[in-house]
Amino acid sequence: MGDYEARDGGVGERVLLERSGSSDNPSHQVLTLANLLTFTRLVMTLVFLWVFCAADLRLAGTVIYVVAASSDFLDGLIARATNTVSWFGKVLDPIVDRMLLFSGVLGLIIRGELPAWVAVLVVGRDLYLAIGMQIVRRFRERPIDVVFIGKLTTALLMFGFSDLLLGAPVVDGLGIVDVSWLPLLNATPAPIGMLFVYAGCVCSVATAVVYSCQGVAFIREAGAAEARSE
């Protein structure tokens, strides 16, 4: 089949794969430019935490965080453009993304500038998806592909946290609600980035629902295929 091959992607599933290093057929390479960029983002995440929290350099920490967040787009672009998409990168990239998100949440929590429920939601959703992914992998070899709303969630949260880290521009509370745990939507002034964080939280819940539906569908398909083979 030339540069293409077919293999089982799970019970009763056939997947047509492109040449090694493509998005549909990742290679087993580790030392690639895209993976180096992903690892660099991991290092920058640790540097950000020290600069922002320990050294108390707000602007410098925010710049490091924004640069690290921006590199998330570049490593995927480079991997696809150079045909060096790898399994190592597909595993490492989302882990580093989560670490970067958590570091922003942790930094803001330490400084008392983020409602605790946001941290619980962001961390809790990721734990839920991580457990669900391991369950689905028992029925389907190929990981569930990233959906658009998942990418949108990451973008909204990254942008929102970046603005909260910068702490500007601060706007007056909108007074829409009268609860203490929704700054900016209540009468409490907050950076405009808080609105993006709220939007990211809504999309985060929606993403969990989408992945849950996909996971249940894959498990049902695997069960049906197994029943037909008996």
PyMOL CGO cylinders between C-alpha atoms (Angstrom):
from pymol import cmd
from pymol.cgo import CYLINDER

trace = [
    CYLINDER, 0.00, 0.00, 0.00, 2.97, 2.30, -0.54, 0.3, 1, 1, 1, 1, 1, 1,
    CYLINDER, 2.97, 2.30, -0.54, 3.35, 4.80, 2.29, 0.3, 1, 1, 1, 1, 1, 1,
    CYLINDER, 3.35, 4.80, 2.29, 0.10, 3.65, 3.85, 0.3, 1, 1, 1, 1, 1, 1,
    CYLINDER, 0.10, 3.65, 3.85, -0.84, 0.66, 5.93, 0.3, 1, 1, 1, 1, 1, 1,
    CYLINDER, -0.84, 0.66, 5.93, -3.86, -0.68, 7.76, 0.3, 1, 1, 1, 1, 1, 1,
    CYLINDER, -3.86, -0.68, 7.76, -4.05, -2.06, 11.28, 0.3, 1, 1, 1, 1, 1, 1,
    CYLINDER, -4.05, -2.06, 11.28, -6.57, -2.68, 14.04, 0.3, 1, 1, 1, 1, 1, 1,
    CYLINDER, -6.57, -2.68, 14.04, -7.29, 0.44, 16.08, 0.3, 1, 1, 1, 1, 1, 1,
    CYLINDER, -7.29, 0.44, 16.08, -9.33, -1.52, 18.57, 0.3, 1, 1, 1, 1, 1, 1,
    CYLINDER, -9.33, -1.52, 18.57, -11.91, -4.30, 18.72, 0.3, 1, 1, 1, 1, 1, 1,
    CYLINDER, -11.91, -4.30, 18.72, -13.65, -4.47, 15.37, 0.3, 1, 1, 1, 1, 1, 1,
    CYLINDER, -13.65, -4.47, 15.37, -11.97, -1.30, 14.08, 0.3, 1, 1, 1, 1, 1, 1,
    CYLINDER, -11.97, -1.30, 14.08, -9.70, -0.91, 11.05, 0.3, 1, 1, 1, 1, 1, 1,
    CYLINDER, -9.70, -0.91, 11.05, -7.63, 2.23, 10.67, 0.3, 1, 1, 1, 1, 1, 1,
    CYLINDER, -7.63, 2.23, 10.67, -5.89, 3.35, 7.47, 0.3, 1, 1, 1, 1, 1, 1,
    CYLINDER, -5.89, 3.35, 7.47, -2.58, 4.85, 8.50, 0.3, 1, 1, 1, 1, 1, 1,
    CYLINDER, -2.58, 4.85, 8.50, -0.44, 7.35, 6.66, 0.3, 1, 1, 1, 1, 1, 1,
    CYLINDER, -0.44, 7.35, 6.66, 3.35, 7.28, 6.50, 0.3, 1, 1, 1, 1, 1, 1,
    CYLINDER, 3.35, 7.28, 6.50, 5.24, 7.16, 9.79, 0.3, 1, 1, 1, 1, 1, 1,
    CYLINDER, 5.24, 7.16, 9.79, 5.49, 10.57, 11.41, 0.3, 1, 1, 1, 1, 1, 1,
    CYLINDER, 5.49, 10.57, 11.41, 2.06, 11.79, 10.30, 0.3, 1, 1, 1, 1, 1, 1,
    CYLINDER, 2.06, 11.79, 10.30, -0.75, 12.71, 12.68, 0.3, 1, 1, 1, 1, 1, 1,
    CYLINDER, -0.75, 12.71, 12.68, -2.55, 9.42, 11.94, 0.3, 1, 1, 1, 1, 1, 1,
    CYLINDER, -2.55, 9.42, 11.94, 0.59, 7.30, 12.20, 0.3, 1, 1, 1, 1, 1, 1,
    CYLINDER, 0.59, 7.30, 12.20, 2.99, 8.77, 14.79, 0.3, 1, 1, 1, 1, 1, 1,
    CYLINDER, 2.99, 8.77, 14.79, 6.58, 7.56, 14.80, 0.3, 1, 1, 1, 1, 1, 1,
    CYLINDER, 6.58, 7.56, 14.80, 8.56, 6.21, 17.76, 0.3, 1, 1, 1, 1, 1, 1,
    CYLINDER, 8.56, 6.21, 17.76, 11.13, 9.02, 17.58, 0.3, 1, 1, 1, 1, 1, 1,
    CYLINDER, 11.13, 9.02, 17.58, 12.03, 10.90, 20.74, 0.3, 1, 1, 1, 1, 1, 1,
    CYLINDER, 12.03, 10.90, 20.74, 14.75, 13.34, 19.68, 0.3, 1, 1, 1, 1, 1, 1,
    CYLINDER, 14.75, 13.34, 19.68, 12.78, 15.70, 17.43, 0.3, 1, 1, 1, 1, 1, 1,
    CYLINDER, 12.78, 15.70, 17.43, 12.61, 19.49, 17.27, 0.3, 1, 1, 1, 1, 1, 1,
    CYLINDER, 12.61, 19.49, 17.27, 8.95, 19.45, 18.28, 0.3, 1, 1, 1, 1, 1, 1,
    CYLINDER, 8.95, 19.45, 18.28, 9.67, 17.28, 21.35, 0.3, 1, 1, 1, 1, 1, 1,
    CYLINDER, 9.67, 17.28, 21.35, 12.60, 19.53, 22.28, 0.3, 1, 1, 1, 1, 1, 1,
    CYLINDER, 12.60, 19.53, 22.28, 10.25, 22.50, 22.19, 0.3, 1, 1, 1, 1, 1, 1,
    CYLINDER, 10.25, 22.50, 22.19, 7.75, 20.64, 24.37, 0.3, 1, 1, 1, 1, 1, 1,
    CYLINDER, 7.75, 20.64, 24.37, 10.49, 19.81, 26.90, 0.3, 1, 1, 1, 1, 1, 1,
    CYLINDER, 10.49, 19.81, 26.90, 11.60, 23.45, 26.86, 0.3, 1, 1, 1, 1, 1, 1,
    CYLINDER, 11.60, 23.45, 26.86, 8.04, 24.42, 27.76, 0.3, 1, 1, 1, 1, 1, 1,
    CYLINDER, 8.04, 24.42, 27.76, 8.23, 22.07, 30.73, 0.3, 1, 1, 1, 1, 1, 1,
    CYLINDER, 8.23, 22.07, 30.73, 11.43, 23.77, 31.96, 0.3, 1, 1, 1, 1, 1, 1,
    CYLINDER, 11.43, 23.77, 31.96, 9.84, 27.21, 31.47, 0.3, 1, 1, 1, 1, 1, 1,
    CYLINDER, 9.84, 27.21, 31.47, 6.87, 26.07, 33.57, 0.3, 1, 1, 1, 1, 1, 1,
    CYLINDER, 6.87, 26.07, 33.57, 9.16, 25.35, 36.52, 0.3, 1, 1, 1, 1, 1, 1,
    CYLINDER, 9.16, 25.35, 36.52, 11.07, 28.61, 36.01, 0.3, 1, 1, 1, 1, 1, 1,
    CYLINDER, 11.07, 28.61, 36.01, 7.77, 30.53, 35.94, 0.3, 1, 1, 1, 1, 1, 1,
    CYLINDER, 7.77, 30.53, 35.94, 6.69, 29.17, 39.32, 0.3, 1, 1, 1, 1, 1, 1,
    CYLINDER, 6.69, 29.17, 39.32, 9.94, 30.24, 40.95, 0.3, 1, 1, 1, 1, 1, 1,
    CYLINDER, 9.94, 30.24, 40.95, 9.98, 33.70, 39.32, 0.3, 1, 1, 1, 1, 1, 1,
    CYLINDER, 9.98, 33.70, 39.32, 6.30, 34.45, 39.96, 0.3, 1, 1, 1, 1, 1, 1,
    CYLINDER, 6.30, 34.45, 39.96, 5.94, 33.05, 43.47, 0.3, 1, 1, 1, 1, 1, 1,
    CYLINDER, 5.94, 33.05, 43.47, 9.37, 32.84, 45.09, 0.3, 1, 1, 1, 1, 1, 1,
    CYLINDER, 9.37, 32.84, 45.09, 11.09, 35.82, 43.47, 0.3, 1, 1, 1, 1, 1, 1,
    CYLINDER, 11.09, 35.82, 43.47, 7.82, 37.84, 43.35, 0.3, 1, 1, 1, 1, 1, 1,
    CYLINDER, 7.82, 37.84, 43.35, 8.62, 39.19, 39.87, 0.3, 1, 1, 1, 1, 1, 1,
    CYLINDER, 8.62, 39.19, 39.87, 5.12, 39.50, 38.44, 0.3, 1, 1, 1, 1, 1, 1,
    CYLINDER, 5.12, 39.50, 38.44, 5.89, 40.92, 34.99, 0.3, 1, 1, 1, 1, 1, 1,
    CYLINDER, 5.89, 40.92, 34.99, 8.84, 38.61, 34.34, 0.3, 1, 1, 1, 1, 1, 1,
    CYLINDER, 8.84, 38.61, 34.34, 6.83, 35.58, 35.46, 0.3, 1, 1, 1, 1, 1, 1,
    CYLINDER, 6.83, 35.58, 35.46, 3.91, 36.55, 33.23, 0.3, 1, 1, 1, 1, 1, 1,
    CYLINDER, 3.91, 36.55, 33.23, 6.20, 36.95, 30.20, 0.3, 1, 1, 1, 1, 1, 1,
    CYLINDER, 6.20, 36.95, 30.20, 7.67, 33.48, 30.81, 0.3, 1, 1, 1, 1, 1, 1,
    CYLINDER, 7.67, 33.48, 30.81, 4.18, 32.00, 31.15, 0.3, 1, 1, 1, 1, 1, 1,
    CYLINDER, 4.18, 32.00, 31.15, 2.89, 33.64, 27.96, 0.3, 1, 1, 1, 1, 1, 1,
    CYLINDER, 2.89, 33.64, 27.96, 5.92, 32.50, 25.94, 0.3, 1, 1, 1, 1, 1, 1,
    CYLINDER, 5.92, 32.50, 25.94, 5.54, 28.95, 27.29, 0.3, 1, 1, 1, 1, 1, 1,
    CYLINDER, 5.54, 28.95, 27.29, 1.81, 28.93, 26.49, 0.3, 1, 1, 1, 1, 1, 1,
    CYLINDER, 1.81, 28.93, 26.49, 2.46, 30.23, 22.97, 0.3, 1, 1, 1, 1, 1, 1,
    CYLINDER, 2.46, 30.23, 22.97, 4.93, 27.42, 22.28, 0.3, 1, 1, 1, 1, 1, 1,
    CYLINDER, 4.93, 27.42, 22.28, 2.09, 24.91, 22.60, 0.3, 1, 1, 1, 1, 1, 1,
    CYLINDER, 2.09, 24.91, 22.60, 0.91, 25.94, 19.14, 0.3, 1, 1, 1, 1, 1, 1,
    CYLINDER, 0.91, 25.94, 19.14, 4.41, 25.84, 17.64, 0.3, 1, 1, 1, 1, 1, 1,
    CYLINDER, 4.41, 25.84, 17.64, 5.44, 22.31, 18.60, 0.3, 1, 1, 1, 1, 1, 1,
    CYLINDER, 5.44, 22.31, 18.60, 2.37, 20.76, 17.00, 0.3, 1, 1, 1, 1, 1, 1,
    CYLINDER, 2.37, 20.76, 17.00, 2.81, 22.90, 13.89, 0.3, 1, 1, 1, 1, 1, 1,
    CYLINDER, 2.81, 22.90, 13.89, 6.47, 21.94, 13.57, 0.3, 1, 1, 1, 1, 1, 1,
    CYLINDER, 6.47, 21.94, 13.57, 5.74, 18.24, 14.10, 0.3, 1, 1, 1, 1, 1, 1,
    CYLINDER, 5.74, 18.24, 14.10, 3.12, 18.20, 11.35, 0.3, 1, 1, 1, 1, 1, 1,
    CYLINDER, 3.12, 18.20, 11.35, 5.15, 20.37, 8.95, 0.3, 1, 1, 1, 1, 1, 1,
    CYLINDER, 5.15, 20.37, 8.95, 8.28, 18.21, 9.30, 0.3, 1, 1, 1, 1, 1, 1,
    CYLINDER, 8.28, 18.21, 9.30, 6.40, 14.91, 9.44, 0.3, 1, 1, 1, 1, 1, 1,
    CYLINDER, 6.40, 14.91, 9.44, 7.86, 14.13, 12.89, 0.3, 1, 1, 1, 1, 1, 1,
    CYLINDER, 7.86, 14.13, 12.89, 4.67, 13.55, 14.88, 0.3, 1, 1, 1, 1, 1, 1,
    CYLINDER, 4.67, 13.55, 14.88, 5.66, 10.97, 17.51, 0.3, 1, 1, 1, 1, 1, 1,
    CYLINDER, 5.66, 10.97, 17.51, 3.96, 8.88, 20.17, 0.3, 1, 1, 1, 1, 1, 1,
    CYLINDER, 3.96, 8.88, 20.17, 6.35, 10.37, 22.72, 0.3, 1, 1, 1, 1, 1, 1,
    CYLINDER, 6.35, 10.37, 22.72, 5.23, 13.86, 21.75, 0.3, 1, 1, 1, 1, 1, 1,
    CYLINDER, 5.23, 13.86, 21.75, 1.54, 12.92, 21.77, 0.3, 1, 1, 1, 1, 1, 1,
    CYLINDER, 1.54, 12.92, 21.77, 1.95, 11.68, 25.35, 0.3, 1, 1, 1, 1, 1, 1,
    CYLINDER, 1.95, 11.68, 25.35, 4.32, 14.40, 26.60, 0.3, 1, 1, 1, 1, 1, 1,
    CYLINDER, 4.32, 14.40, 26.60, 2.55, 17.41, 25.05, 0.3, 1, 1, 1, 1, 1, 1,
    CYLINDER, 2.55, 17.41, 25.05, -0.78, 17.14, 26.93, 0.3, 1, 1, 1, 1, 1, 1,
    CYLINDER, -0.78, 17.14, 26.93, 1.05, 16.38, 30.18, 0.3, 1, 1, 1, 1, 1, 1,
    CYLINDER, 1.05, 16.38, 30.18, 3.15, 19.53, 29.84, 0.3, 1, 1, 1, 1, 1, 1,
    CYLINDER, 3.15, 19.53, 29.84, 0.05, 21.52, 28.87, 0.3, 1, 1, 1, 1, 1, 1,
    CYLINDER, 0.05, 21.52, 28.87, -1.66, 20.40, 32.05, 0.3, 1, 1, 1, 1, 1, 1,
    CYLINDER, -1.66, 20.40, 32.05, 1.42, 21.21, 34.13, 0.3, 1, 1, 1, 1, 1, 1,
    CYLINDER, 1.42, 21.21, 34.13, 1.53, 24.70, 32.62, 0.3, 1, 1, 1, 1, 1, 1,
    CYLINDER, 1.53, 24.70, 32.62, -2.15, 25.25, 33.36, 0.3, 1, 1, 1, 1, 1, 1,
    CYLINDER, -2.15, 25.25, 33.36, -1.75, 23.93, 36.91, 0.3, 1, 1, 1, 1, 1, 1,
    CYLINDER, -1.75, 23.93, 36.91, 1.29, 26.12, 37.50, 0.3, 1, 1, 1, 1, 1, 1,
    CYLINDER, 1.29, 26.12, 37.50, -0.73, 29.21, 36.56, 0.3, 1, 1, 1, 1, 1, 1,
    CYLINDER, -0.73, 29.21, 36.56, -3.55, 28.10, 38.85, 0.3, 1, 1, 1, 1, 1, 1,
    CYLINDER, -3.55, 28.10, 38.85, -1.10, 27.36, 41.68, 0.3, 1, 1, 1, 1, 1, 1,
    CYLINDER, -1.10, 27.36, 41.68, 0.66, 30.70, 41.33, 0.3, 1, 1, 1, 1, 1, 1,
    CYLINDER, 0.66, 30.70, 41.33, -2.63, 32.62, 41.45, 0.3, 1, 1, 1, 1, 1, 1,
    CYLINDER, -2.63, 32.62, 41.45, -3.92, 30.55, 44.38, 0.3, 1, 1, 1, 1, 1, 1,
    CYLINDER, -3.92, 30.55, 44.38, -0.70, 31.19, 46.33, 0.3, 1, 1, 1, 1, 1, 1,
    CYLINDER, -0.70, 31.19, 46.33, -1.15, 34.92, 45.76, 0.3, 1, 1, 1, 1, 1, 1,
    CYLINDER, -1.15, 34.92, 45.76, -4.86, 34.73, 46.66, 0.3, 1, 1, 1, 1, 1, 1,
    CYLINDER, -4.86, 34.73, 46.66, -6.00, 36.02, 43.25, 0.3, 1, 1, 1, 1, 1, 1,
    CYLINDER, -6.00, 36.02, 43.25, -8.10, 33.13, 41.99, 0.3, 1, 1, 1, 1, 1, 1,
    CYLINDER, -8.10, 33.13, 41.99, -11.28, 31.58, 43.44, 0.3, 1, 1, 1, 1, 1, 1,
    CYLINDER, -11.28, 31.58, 43.44, -10.52, 28.11, 44.82, 0.3, 1, 1, 1, 1, 1, 1,
    CYLINDER, -10.52, 28.11, 44.82, -13.43, 26.52, 42.93, 0.3, 1, 1, 1, 1, 1, 1,
    CYLINDER, -13.43, 26.52, 42.93, -11.71, 27.28, 39.60, 0.3, 1, 1, 1, 1, 1, 1,
    CYLINDER, -11.71, 27.28, 39.60, -8.68, 25.27, 40.68, 0.3, 1, 1, 1, 1, 1, 1,
    CYLINDER, -8.68, 25.27, 40.68, -10.90, 22.40, 41.86, 0.3, 1, 1, 1, 1, 1, 1,
    CYLINDER, -10.90, 22.40, 41.86, -12.79, 22.39, 38.54, 0.3, 1, 1, 1, 1, 1, 1,
    CYLINDER, -12.79, 22.39, 38.54, -9.70, 22.53, 36.32, 0.3, 1, 1, 1, 1, 1, 1,
    CYLINDER, -9.70, 22.53, 36.32, -7.75, 19.89, 38.26, 0.3, 1, 1, 1, 1, 1, 1,
    CYLINDER, -7.75, 19.89, 38.26, -10.82, 17.72, 38.88, 0.3, 1, 1, 1, 1, 1, 1,
    CYLINDER, -10.82, 17.72, 38.88, -11.79, 17.63, 35.21, 0.3, 1, 1, 1, 1, 1, 1,
    CYLINDER, -11.79, 17.63, 35.21, -8.30, 16.59, 34.17, 0.3, 1, 1, 1, 1, 1, 1,
    CYLINDER, -8.30, 16.59, 34.17, -8.19, 13.82, 36.77, 0.3, 1, 1, 1, 1, 1, 1,
    CYLINDER, -8.19, 13.82, 36.77, -11.59, 12.62, 35.57, 0.3, 1, 1, 1, 1, 1, 1,
    CYLINDER, -11.59, 12.62, 35.57, -10.45, 12.55, 31.93, 0.3, 1, 1, 1, 1, 1, 1,
    CYLINDER, -10.45, 12.55, 31.93, -7.16, 10.84, 32.82, 0.3, 1, 1, 1, 1, 1, 1,
    CYLINDER, -7.16, 10.84, 32.82, -9.02, 8.03, 34.60, 0.3, 1, 1, 1, 1, 1, 1,
    CYLINDER, -9.02, 8.03, 34.60, -11.55, 7.77, 31.78, 0.3, 1, 1, 1, 1, 1, 1,
    CYLINDER, -11.55, 7.77, 31.78, -8.77, 7.56, 29.20, 0.3, 1, 1, 1, 1, 1, 1,
    CYLINDER, -8.77, 7.56, 29.20, -7.21, 4.60, 30.97, 0.3, 1, 1, 1, 1, 1, 1,
    CYLINDER, -7.21, 4.60, 30.97, -10.58, 2.83, 31.01, 0.3, 1, 1, 1, 1, 1, 1,
    CYLINDER, -10.58, 2.83, 31.01, -11.14, 3.44, 27.30, 0.3, 1, 1, 1, 1, 1, 1,
    CYLINDER, -11.14, 3.44, 27.30, -7.62, 2.22, 26.44, 0.3, 1, 1, 1, 1, 1, 1,
    CYLINDER, -7.62, 2.22, 26.44, -8.71, -1.24, 27.61, 0.3, 1, 1, 1, 1, 1, 1,
    CYLINDER, -8.71, -1.24, 27.61, -11.18, -1.33, 24.73, 0.3, 1, 1, 1, 1, 1, 1,
    CYLINDER, -11.18, -1.33, 24.73, -9.42, 0.78, 22.09, 0.3, 1, 1, 1, 1, 1, 1,
    CYLINDER, -9.42, 0.78, 22.09, -5.69, 0.94, 21.38, 0.3, 1, 1, 1, 1, 1, 1,
    CYLINDER, -5.69, 0.94, 21.38, -5.76, 4.34, 19.65, 0.3, 1, 1, 1, 1, 1, 1,
    CYLINDER, -5.76, 4.34, 19.65, -6.19, 7.31, 22.05, 0.3, 1, 1, 1, 1, 1, 1,
    CYLINDER, -6.19, 7.31, 22.05, -9.25, 9.49, 21.58, 0.3, 1, 1, 1, 1, 1, 1,
    CYLINDER, -9.25, 9.49, 21.58, -8.37, 12.38, 19.28, 0.3, 1, 1, 1, 1, 1, 1,
    CYLINDER, -8.37, 12.38, 19.28, -8.38, 15.91, 20.71, 0.3, 1, 1, 1, 1, 1, 1,
    CYLINDER, -8.38, 15.91, 20.71, -11.65, 17.68, 19.91, 0.3, 1, 1, 1, 1, 1, 1,
    CYLINDER, -11.65, 17.68, 19.91, -11.96, 21.35, 18.95, 0.3, 1, 1, 1, 1, 1, 1,
    CYLINDER, -11.96, 21.35, 18.95, -13.71, 22.37, 22.16, 0.3, 1, 1, 1, 1, 1, 1,
    CYLINDER, -13.71, 22.37, 22.16, -10.81, 20.85, 24.10, 0.3, 1, 1, 1, 1, 1, 1,
    CYLINDER, -10.81, 20.85, 24.10, -8.36, 23.06, 22.23, 0.3, 1, 1, 1, 1, 1, 1,
    CYLINDER, -8.36, 23.06, 22.23, -10.68, 26.05, 22.78, 0.3, 1, 1, 1, 1, 1, 1,
    CYLINDER, -10.68, 26.05, 22.78, -10.79, 25.29, 26.51, 0.3, 1, 1, 1, 1, 1, 1,
    CYLINDER, -10.79, 25.29, 26.51, -6.99, 25.32, 26.74, 0.3, 1, 1, 1, 1, 1, 1,
    CYLINDER, -6.99, 25.32, 26.74, -6.75, 28.56, 24.73, 0.3, 1, 1, 1, 1, 1, 1,
    CYLINDER, -6.75, 28.56, 24.73, -9.34, 30.36, 26.86, 0.3, 1, 1, 1, 1, 1, 1,
    CYLINDER, -9.34, 30.36, 26.86, -7.79, 29.25, 30.15, 0.3, 1, 1, 1, 1, 1, 1,
    CYLINDER, -7.79, 29.25, 30.15, -4.25, 30.03, 29.02, 0.3, 1, 1, 1, 1, 1, 1,
    CYLINDER, -4.25, 30.03, 29.02, -5.26, 33.52, 27.90, 0.3, 1, 1, 1, 1, 1, 1,
    CYLINDER, -5.26, 33.52, 27.90, -7.33, 34.14, 31.01, 0.3, 1, 1, 1, 1, 1, 1,
    CYLINDER, -7.33, 34.14, 31.01, -4.62, 32.95, 33.39, 0.3, 1, 1, 1, 1, 1, 1,
    CYLINDER, -4.62, 32.95, 33.39, -1.99, 34.97, 31.54, 0.3, 1, 1, 1, 1, 1, 1,
    CYLINDER, -1.99, 34.97, 31.54, -4.03, 38.14, 32.05, 0.3, 1, 1, 1, 1, 1, 1,
    CYLINDER, -4.03, 38.14, 32.05, -4.68, 37.29, 35.70, 0.3, 1, 1, 1, 1, 1, 1,
    CYLINDER, -4.68, 37.29, 35.70, -0.96, 36.74, 36.20, 0.3, 1, 1, 1, 1, 1, 1,
    CYLINDER, -0.96, 36.74, 36.20, -0.29, 40.14, 34.69, 0.3, 1, 1, 1, 1, 1, 1,
    CYLINDER, -0.29, 40.14, 34.69, -3.05, 41.60, 36.87, 0.3, 1, 1, 1, 1, 1, 1,
    CYLINDER, -3.05, 41.60, 36.87, -4.21, 44.13, 34.27, 0.3, 1, 1, 1, 1, 1, 1,
    CYLINDER, -4.21, 44.13, 34.27, -6.35, 45.64, 32.98, 0.3, 1, 1, 1, 1, 1, 1,
    CYLINDER, -6.35, 45.64, 32.98, -8.59, 45.66, 36.05, 0.3, 1, 1, 1, 1, 1, 1,
    CYLINDER, -8.59, 45.66, 36.05, -12.22, 46.55, 35.39, 0.3, 1, 1, 1, 1, 1, 1,
    CYLINDER, -12.22, 46.55, 35.39, -15.14, 47.29, 37.71, 0.3, 1, 1, 1, 1, 1, 1,
    CYLINDER, -15.14, 47.29, 37.71, -17.42, 44.49, 38.78, 0.3, 1, 1, 1, 1, 1, 1,
    CYLINDER, -17.42, 44.49, 38.78, -20.42, 43.98, 36.49, 0.3, 1, 1, 1, 1, 1, 1,
    CYLINDER, -20.42, 43.98, 36.49, -22.86, 43.40, 39.36, 0.3, 1, 1, 1, 1, 1, 1,
    CYLINDER, -22.86, 43.40, 39.36, -24.67, 40.62, 37.48, 0.3, 1, 1, 1, 1, 1, 1,
    CYLINDER, -24.67, 40.62, 37.48, -24.69, 38.29, 40.49, 0.3, 1, 1, 1, 1, 1, 1,
    CYLINDER, -24.69, 38.29, 40.49, -24.47, 38.76, 44.22, 0.3, 1, 1, 1, 1, 1, 1,
    CYLINDER, -24.47, 38.76, 44.22, -22.14, 35.91, 45.25, 0.3, 1, 1, 1, 1, 1, 1,
    CYLINDER, -22.14, 35.91, 45.25, -18.63, 36.27, 46.61, 0.3, 1, 1, 1, 1, 1, 1,
    CYLINDER, -18.63, 36.27, 46.61, -17.09, 33.44, 44.56, 0.3, 1, 1, 1, 1, 1, 1,
    CYLINDER, -17.09, 33.44, 44.56, -17.65, 35.07, 41.15, 0.3, 1, 1, 1, 1, 1, 1,
    CYLINDER, -17.65, 35.07, 41.15, -15.38, 38.14, 41.10, 0.3, 1, 1, 1, 1, 1, 1,
    CYLINDER, -15.38, 38.14, 41.10, -16.02, 40.56, 38.23, 0.3, 1, 1, 1, 1, 1, 1,
    CYLINDER, -16.02, 40.56, 38.23, -19.45, 39.04, 37.63, 0.3, 1, 1, 1, 1, 1, 1,
    CYLINDER, -19.45, 39.04, 37.63, -20.35, 40.43, 41.05, 0.3, 1, 1, 1, 1, 1, 1,
    CYLINDER, -20.35, 40.43, 41.05, -19.40, 43.93, 42.23, 0.3, 1, 1, 1, 1, 1, 1,
    CYLINDER, -19.40, 43.93, 42.23, -15.74, 43.03, 42.90, 0.3, 1, 1, 1, 1, 1, 1,
    CYLINDER, -15.74, 43.03, 42.90, -13.22, 44.52, 40.42, 0.3, 1, 1, 1, 1, 1, 1,
    CYLINDER, -13.22, 44.52, 40.42, -10.93, 41.99, 38.70, 0.3, 1, 1, 1, 1, 1, 1,
    CYLINDER, -10.93, 41.99, 38.70, -8.70, 41.67, 35.62, 0.3, 1, 1, 1, 1, 1, 1,
    CYLINDER, -8.70, 41.67, 35.62, -10.66, 41.21, 32.39, 0.3, 1, 1, 1, 1, 1, 1,
    CYLINDER, -10.66, 41.21, 32.39, -9.00, 37.82, 32.01, 0.3, 1, 1, 1, 1, 1, 1,
    CYLINDER, -9.00, 37.82, 32.01, -11.42, 36.47, 34.62, 0.3, 1, 1, 1, 1, 1, 1,
    CYLINDER, -11.42, 36.47, 34.62, -14.15, 36.44, 31.95, 0.3, 1, 1, 1, 1, 1, 1,
    CYLINDER, -14.15, 36.44, 31.95, -11.98, 34.19, 29.76, 0.3, 1, 1, 1, 1, 1, 1,
    CYLINDER, -11.98, 34.19, 29.76, -11.37, 31.90, 32.74, 0.3, 1, 1, 1, 1, 1, 1,
    CYLINDER, -11.37, 31.90, 32.74, -15.13, 31.60, 33.29, 0.3, 1, 1, 1, 1, 1, 1,
    CYLINDER, -15.13, 31.60, 33.29, -15.62, 30.83, 29.59, 0.3, 1, 1, 1, 1, 1, 1,
    CYLINDER, -15.62, 30.83, 29.59, -12.83, 28.26, 29.80, 0.3, 1, 1, 1, 1, 1, 1,
    CYLINDER, -12.83, 28.26, 29.80, -14.51, 26.62, 32.80, 0.3, 1, 1, 1, 1, 1, 1,
    CYLINDER, -14.51, 26.62, 32.80, -17.79, 26.29, 30.90, 0.3, 1, 1, 1, 1, 1, 1,
    CYLINDER, -17.79, 26.29, 30.90, -15.97, 24.80, 27.89, 0.3, 1, 1, 1, 1, 1, 1,
    CYLINDER, -15.97, 24.80, 27.89, -14.02, 22.55, 30.26, 0.3, 1, 1, 1, 1, 1, 1,
    CYLINDER, -14.02, 22.55, 30.26, -17.22, 20.95, 31.52, 0.3, 1, 1, 1, 1, 1, 1,
    CYLINDER, -17.22, 20.95, 31.52, -18.53, 20.66, 27.94, 0.3, 1, 1, 1, 1, 1, 1,
    CYLINDER, -18.53, 20.66, 27.94, -15.27, 18.96, 26.91, 0.3, 1, 1, 1, 1, 1, 1,
    CYLINDER, -15.27, 18.96, 26.91, -15.64, 16.41, 29.69, 0.3, 1, 1, 1, 1, 1, 1,
    CYLINDER, -15.64, 16.41, 29.69, -19.17, 15.64, 28.46, 0.3, 1, 1, 1, 1, 1, 1,
    CYLINDER, -19.17, 15.64, 28.46, -17.99, 15.24, 24.84, 0.3, 1, 1, 1, 1, 1, 1,
    CYLINDER, -17.99, 15.24, 24.84, -15.13, 12.91, 25.77, 0.3, 1, 1, 1, 1, 1, 1,
    CYLINDER, -15.13, 12.91, 25.77, -17.42, 10.92, 28.08, 0.3, 1, 1, 1, 1, 1, 1,
    CYLINDER, -17.42, 10.92, 28.08, -19.91, 10.36, 25.26, 0.3, 1, 1, 1, 1, 1, 1,
    CYLINDER, -19.91, 10.36, 25.26, -17.12, 9.30, 22.91, 0.3, 1, 1, 1, 1, 1, 1,
    CYLINDER, -17.12, 9.30, 22.91, -15.67, 6.95, 25.50, 0.3, 1, 1, 1, 1, 1, 1,
    CYLINDER, -15.67, 6.95, 25.50, -19.03, 5.31, 26.18, 0.3, 1, 1, 1, 1, 1, 1,
    CYLINDER, -19.03, 5.31, 26.18, -19.60, 4.91, 22.43, 0.3, 1, 1, 1, 1, 1, 1,
    CYLINDER, -19.60, 4.91, 22.43, -16.21, 3.20, 21.96, 0.3, 1, 1, 1, 1, 1, 1,
    CYLINDER, -16.21, 3.20, 21.96, -16.85, 0.83, 24.86, 0.3, 1, 1, 1, 1, 1, 1,
    CYLINDER, -16.85, 0.83, 24.86, -20.29, -0.07, 23.47, 0.3, 1, 1, 1, 1, 1, 1,
    CYLINDER, -20.29, -0.07, 23.47, -18.84, -0.67, 20.01, 0.3, 1, 1, 1, 1, 1, 1,
    CYLINDER, -18.84, -0.67, 20.01, -16.15, -2.91, 21.49, 0.3, 1, 1, 1, 1, 1, 1,
    CYLINDER, -16.15, -2.91, 21.49, -18.79, -4.88, 23.40, 0.3, 1, 1, 1, 1, 1, 1,
    CYLINDER, -18.79, -4.88, 23.40, -20.95, -5.28, 20.31, 0.3, 1, 1, 1, 1, 1, 1,
    CYLINDER, -20.95, -5.28, 20.31, -17.97, -6.41, 18.20, 0.3, 1, 1, 1, 1, 1, 1,
    CYLINDER, -17.97, -6.41, 18.20, -16.98, -8.94, 20.84, 0.3, 1, 1, 1, 1, 1, 1,
    CYLINDER, -16.98, -8.94, 20.84, -20.54, -10.28, 20.99, 0.3, 1, 1, 1, 1, 1, 1,
    CYLINDER, -20.54, -10.28, 20.99, -20.62, -10.72, 17.18, 0.3, 1, 1, 1, 1, 1, 1,
    CYLINDER, -20.62, -10.72, 17.18, -17.33, -12.61, 17.22, 0.3, 1, 1, 1, 1, 1, 1,
    CYLINDER, -17.33, -12.61, 17.22, -18.59, -15.19, 19.72, 0.3, 1, 1, 1, 1, 1, 1,
]
cmd.load_cgo(trace, "trace")
